[in-house]
Amino acid sequence: MIRHTEIELKLRLSCREDLDKIEAALKNTPGCVHLGCNVQTDSFFDGADRPLLRQKTVFRIRSISKLADRGDRCADAFQRYVATLKSGSVIVDGVMTATEEECEAPGDVGEALLRDPTAFNSWRGRGCVIADRAAILVESNGNSGLEGFSRIGGYVTERNVWKVQEVVVEVDHTKYDFGEAFEVEVETPDIVLAENILSDIFSRAKVEKLRSKRNKFDNMLAGTIA
């Protein structure tokens, strides 16, 4: 299990055309390396009276599949499940900080949660530390324990990943039930370096830098993009 403080610069794009312009600029950036594409299907879970949300914590199961290229799924697409507990998320001027705990989830645990999260014996105590911690948090802070534990929402992100100098740049196309969004993210403690790199890329692409006001999960809850 990995526990760390996540620091991420998040910039919104107004449309798919701007995303294409950013990726064209990345391709023409000296020394830039394309690391690949993947599809991330995120599902979030909580108790009946939302004890995790009240604690400003989210429990996520992420299914990751690789793509040969954006929109072109590989024959051996599915790769893995990742379980995450994230708490204390704050975003100011496009910079998000949060405490994150993460681990690989065994395939049977990920599948069981997605199939029927109320079937506790099919995923609890089956080798996923994060899922077990989420269950304890729900039981400790909720009024009804794991009764009513359910999937509270989700979304799908196509992510194109690039490396520029020392930082990894992620270009995201996210599909929600209510619409879609486009975003560029850089996770790094060196926000100044990230700002400089992205300012150059956005300038060459002739795309306006729009600082994200919410993370993807909060967009999902709100039903709008900000």
C-alpha positions in Angstrom: 0.0 0.0 0.0 1.2 3.5 -0.9 0.3 6.5 1.2 1.3 10.0 0.1 0.3 13.6 -0.3 -1.0 14.2 -3.8 -0.1 17.6 -5.4 -1.5 18.1 -8.8 -1.8 21.0 -11.3 -5.2 20.7 -13.1 -6.0 22.8 -16.2 -9.4 22.6 -17.9 -9.9 22.6 -21.7 -13.0 24.1 -23.2 -13.5 21.5 -26.0 -12.2 18.5 -27.8 -10.5 20.8 -30.4 -8.4 22.3 -27.7 -7.4 18.8 -26.5 -6.3 18.0 -30.0 -4.2 21.2 -30.2 -2.5 20.4 -26.9 -1.6 16.9 -28.0 -0.3 18.3 -31.3 1.9 20.7 -29.3 3.2 17.9 -27.1 4.1 15.8 -30.2 6.2 18.8 -31.4 7.9 19.4 -28.1 11.6 18.5 -28.2 12.4 15.6 -25.9 8.8 14.8 -25.3 8.0 11.1 -25.0 4.6 9.5 -25.5 4.1 6.9 -22.7 0.8 5.5 -23.9 -3.0 5.7 -23.6 -5.4 4.0 -21.2 -9.0 4.0 -20.2 -9.8 4.4 -16.5 -13.3 3.5 -15.3 -13.8 5.0 -11.8 -16.5 3.8 -9.4 -17.1 5.3 -6.0 -18.7 3.6 -3.0 -20.2 4.8 0.3 -22.7 3.8 3.1 -26.4 4.6 3.2 -26.0 7.9 5.1 -22.7 8.8 3.3 -20.3 8.5 6.2 -17.2 8.7 3.9 -18.5 11.9 2.2 -19.2 13.4 5.6 -15.5 12.7 6.5 -14.4 14.3 3.2 -13.1 10.9 2.1 -13.8 8.9 -1.0 -13.4 5.2 -1.8 -12.7 4.4 -5.4 -12.2 1.3 -7.5 -10.5 2.0 -10.8 -10.4 -0.4 -13.7 -7.5 0.4 -16.0 -7.4 -0.8 -19.6 -4.7 0.1 -22.1 -5.3 1.6 -25.6 -3.2 1.2 -28.7 -4.1 4.8 -29.4 -6.8 7.2 -28.2 -10.1 5.5 -28.9 -8.5 2.3 -30.2 -8.8 -0.5 -27.6 -6.2 -3.3 -27.6 -7.2 -6.9 -27.8 -5.7 -7.5 -24.4 -7.1 -4.3 -23.1 -7.8 -5.0 -19.4 -4.8 -4.6 -17.1 -5.7 -4.2 -13.4 -7.9 -2.8 -10.6 -6.6 -0.1 -8.2 -8.3 0.7 -4.9 -7.9 4.2 -3.5 -8.9 6.1 -0.3 -8.5 9.9 -0.8 -9.2 12.5 1.9 -8.9 16.2 2.6 -9.0 17.2 -1.1 -8.6 20.9 -1.7 -8.1 22.8 -4.9 -6.9 26.4 -5.1 -6.0 28.2 -8.3 -5.9 24.9 -10.2 -3.6 23.2 -7.7 -5.1 20.2 -5.8 -3.7 18.6 -2.7 -5.1 15.5 -1.0 -4.0 12.6 1.1 -4.1 9.4 -0.9 -3.8 5.7 0.0 -3.6 3.3 -2.9 -3.0 -0.4 -3.6 -3.6 -3.0 -6.3 -6.9 -4.7 -5.9 -7.1 -8.5 -6.6 -9.3 -9.1 -9.7 -11.9 -11.0 -7.7 -12.3 -8.1 -5.2 -12.7 -5.4 -7.9 -15.2 -7.6 -9.8 -17.2 -8.4 -6.6 -17.5 -4.7 -5.6 -18.6 -3.7 -9.1 -21.1 -6.7 -9.3 -22.7 -6.4 -5.8 -21.1 -4.2 -3.1 -23.7 -5.4 -0.6 -22.2 -8.9 -0.8 -19.6 -8.1 1.8 -18.1 -11.6 2.1 -17.2 -11.6 -1.5 -14.8 -8.6 -1.2 -14.0 -7.9 2.5 -11.0 -9.7 3.9 -9.9 -10.9 0.5 -6.5 -9.3 0.2 -7.3 -5.6 -0.5 -6.1 -3.4 2.4 -7.9 -0.3 1.0 -11.2 -2.0 0.6 -11.0 -3.4 4.2 -10.1 0.1 5.5 -13.0 1.6 3.7 -15.4 -0.9 5.3 -14.0 -0.1 8.7 -14.5 3.7 8.1 -18.1 3.1 7.0 -18.9 1.0 10.0 -17.2 3.4 12.4 -18.8 6.6 11.1 -22.1 5.5 9.7 -25.4 5.0 11.4 -26.2 1.8 9.6 -22.8 0.1 9.2 -22.4 -1.6 5.8 -26.1 -1.9 5.3 -26.9 0.1 2.3 -23.3 0.2 1.1 -23.5 1.0 -2.6 -21.9 2.5 -5.7 -22.7 6.3 -5.6 -21.4 7.2 -9.0 -18.6 7.1 -11.5 -17.2 8.1 -14.9 -14.8 7.0 -17.6 -11.6 8.8 -18.6 -9.5 8.3 -21.7 -6.0 9.3 -20.7 -3.1 10.1 -23.0 0.2 10.2 -21.1 3.4 12.1 -22.0 6.7 12.8 -20.4 8.2 16.3 -20.8 11.5 16.9 -19.0 11.0 15.6 -15.4 7.2 15.6 -15.3 4.4 13.4 -16.6 1.6 15.2 -18.4 -1.8 13.6 -18.5 -4.3 14.7 -21.1 -7.8 13.5 -20.1 -11.2 13.2 -21.9 -13.7 12.3 -19.2 -17.3 11.1 -19.9 -19.9 11.7 -17.2 -23.6 10.7 -17.2 -24.4 14.4 -17.8 -21.7 15.3 -20.4 -17.9 15.3 -21.0 -14.9 17.3 -19.9 -11.3 17.8 -21.1 -8.4 18.4 -18.8 -4.6 18.5 -18.5 -3.0 17.2 -15.2 0.5 17.1 -13.9 1.2 15.4 -10.5 4.4 16.8 -9.0 5.6 18.7 -5.9 7.3 21.1 -8.2 4.3 23.2 -9.3 6.5 26.0 -10.6 8.2 23.6 -13.1 4.8 22.2 -14.1 3.4 25.7 -14.6 6.4 26.7 -16.8 6.1 23.5 -19.0 2.4 23.8 -19.5 2.5 27.5 -20.1 4.9 26.9 -23.0 2.7 24.1 -24.4 -0.6 26.1 -24.1 1.1 29.1 -25.7 2.3 27.1 -28.7 -1.0 25.4 -29.0 -2.8 28.8 -28.8 -5.2 27.4 -26.1 -6.4 29.4 -23.1 -5.3 28.1 -19.7 -8.4 27.6 -17.6 -7.7 26.5 -14.0 -9.9 23.7 -12.7 -12.0 24.7 -9.8 -13.1 21.2 -8.8 -11.7 17.7 -9.2 -13.5 15.0 -11.3 -15.3 13.5 -8.3 -16.8 16.8 -7.2 -17.8 17.5 -10.8 -19.6 14.1 -10.8 -21.5 15.0 -7.6 -22.4 18.5 -8.8 -23.4 17.4 -12.3 -21.5 20.3 -13.9 -17.9 21.0 -14.9 -15.9 23.6 -13.1 
